Amino acid sequence: MLKTVLLIILFAVVSTAALAQPYRSRTLLRSVYGGKKHSLPVFALKTNLLYDALTNINLGFEVRLGDRMSLDVPLNYNPWVFSENMRFNNIFIQPELRYWLAEPFNGHYFGFHVHFAHYNTGKITAPFGLWKEWQTNRYQGDLVGLGLAYGYQWILSQRWNIETTVGFGYFYTKYDRFDCPTCGDRTGTGLTNNYFGPTKAVLSLIYIVK
């Protein structure tokens, strides 16, 4: 858990640094890729290091749609069950349409995302004493929602980039609740909740395929 907290702090520091960066013109990206438009990146694979720290298997891709637009599609999966039936099982997808101030894979961008997930979580100890009910209950259900995001992408080389993103929005969830420690006795069916707040936190390593 300490590793997770440290990574979140690192994300906040890197995001702040991104906001302080000067505006990047198209000249930088074209200089890296030889100055020709047809040689600019159009497709990339990526993994979110923050979700890796939460033991989520995650892989995403991003594709250029035009001079200022791209589509980012991350997929997350977590099948693990740990000691004492602790789990953060989920299948989660969050496609995002991005508008870039310079051009895709370079500098600042704003995004609109939607998210869909099926989850089965329980016996989780959250940092700072938050969400204590997660320690004594298991929740199984689905969620759907949308949000807005801001991010920044750094060019490391012709093949490698790194990005940070933070997003806020809404989701609606419907779930069943089970009592722990066995997490097998159902204590609520068809429960619902509406959530407003952070919906995205990204620190991704990116490999430019084409």
N, C-alpha and C positions, 0 to 999 in steps of 0.2 A: 504493500500500500504506500510506503514511503517513496518508492520509485515512481508511482503514479503521481503523487503530489509534486515531486520534483520536476517531472515532465510537464505538468500543468504550469508550474512557475516558469519553466523554460519557454513554453509556448507564449506566455504573456510577455516575457521579455523580448522574444523575437518579433512578436506582433507589434510591440511598441517601436522597435527599431524599423520595422517596415513603414510605419506611418511617417517616420522621420526621413525616409529616403527621398531624394529629389525625383521629379517626374521623369520617366524614361521615354525617350522618343523612339521612333522606329529605327533610327540609325544604328543603335546598339545591336538589336536583334539581327539586322541585315549584315552588320559587320562580322558577327559570329558565324553566320551561315553563308558567307561569300558574296553578299550583296545582291543576290538574285531572288526574286519573289518565289519562283518555283522550287527553290531549295529550302524555304522556310518550313519549320516543323508543322505537321498536320495531325499527328497521332502520337499519343504517349501512354505509357503504363505507369501506375503509381501505387504506393502503399502509405497509409497513414500511420506514422510512428506512435502517435498517442493511442490509437486503437490497438496497435501491436502490444503496447504496455498493458492493456486490459485483457490480453490473451485472445483478442478477436482475430480470426483469420480474415484479412481484408485485402482486396485487390480492386483497383479501379482503372478506368481509362478516360482520356480526354481527347476530343476530336475538334479540330478547327472547322467552323461553319462559315466563316467569312473573314473580312478584314478586321472586324471588331468583336466577333461572336465565337463562342465555343460551347461545347456540351461536355460536362463532367459527370461521370456515372461511377460512383463507388459502390461496392458490394461487400457486406460484412457477414461473417458467420462464426458463431461460437457454440460448439457442441459439448464443451468440457463440463464435467461434474467433479468437484473437488471434495476434500474431506468434510465430513459432517453435512453432506448434501448441499454444500455451497455451490451455487451456479449462477452464471450470467448468460444463459443460452439465448441466442437471438439469431434471426435472419433479418437483415436490415439493408434497404436500398434507398439512396438519396440522390437522384439525378438533379443536376443543377445547370441552368442556362446562364452563361456568363457574358457580361459586356465589359470589354477591356478598354482602358483609356489610351493605351498605345496600340497593342495588337496581341493576339493570343500567345501565351507562354512568355509574356514579357511585362513585368511591372504590376500596376494596380488593376483590380477588376471588382465589379459588383455582380452579385448573383441572385437568382431566384430559384429556390429549390423546393421540391416536394419530397416527402418521406413516407415510407411504408415499412412496417416491421411486425414480425411475430416474435414474442418473447416468452421466456420461462425462467424467472429469476427468484432466488431466495437465499436466506442465510448470509446476506452480504453486509459487511461492516463498512459503512460509508465514512469518509474522512470528516474530521471536525465534529463528530457526533451527530451528523445530519441523518435524516430518514431512518430513525431507529426502528421503525416498523419493518424495514427490510431484514432485520436480524431475526425477527420472530415470525415472519410470514413468507410464503412463496406466492408469486403473482404470475399468472399465465394468461396471455391475451394478445390483442393486436392493436396497432396504432396507425393513424394516418394524419398527415398535417402538411404545413408549408412554412416557408420562412425566407428571409432576406439575409444576404451575406456580403461581407467585404473581405478581400484577400489581396495578397501580394506574392508574386513569383520572381525568384532570382534565377538568372542564367549562370550555371556553373561551368558548363562546357557545351559542345555541340550535342552531347548525348544526355547530360544530367542537369536537372533543375531541382529547386526546392521551393516549397510554398507554405504559407500559413493562411488560414482562413478562420474567421469567427462569424457565426450566424445566430440570428434570433428569430423566433417565430412562434408557431402554435401547433399543437397536436391534440387530437381526440383519441382516447383509448377506451376499450371495453375489455374487461378481464374478469377472471375468477380468482378468488383468494383462498389460500390453503394455510392451515395452521402448522407451525413447526414445533418440535424438532424433526418429526418424521416428514413434515410438509405433505402429508397425505390426506388430512381431514379438511374437507371443503367448508369454509366459513362464509363464503359469499359467492354469488353467481350473477353474472351479467352486470357487474359493477362498472361504472363509467367515471371518467375524469377528463376535465379540460385543462390544458397546460399552456401557459404563456411564459417564455423565457429563452435561455440559450438552447439552440437546436443543433449547433454544429461547432466543432473544435478540431482543427486540422493542423498537423505539421507533417507534410508529405514529402517523401523522396520520389523523384520523377525520372523515368527513363524515356527519352525521346526515341521512338521506334522509327518514325518516318517524318 
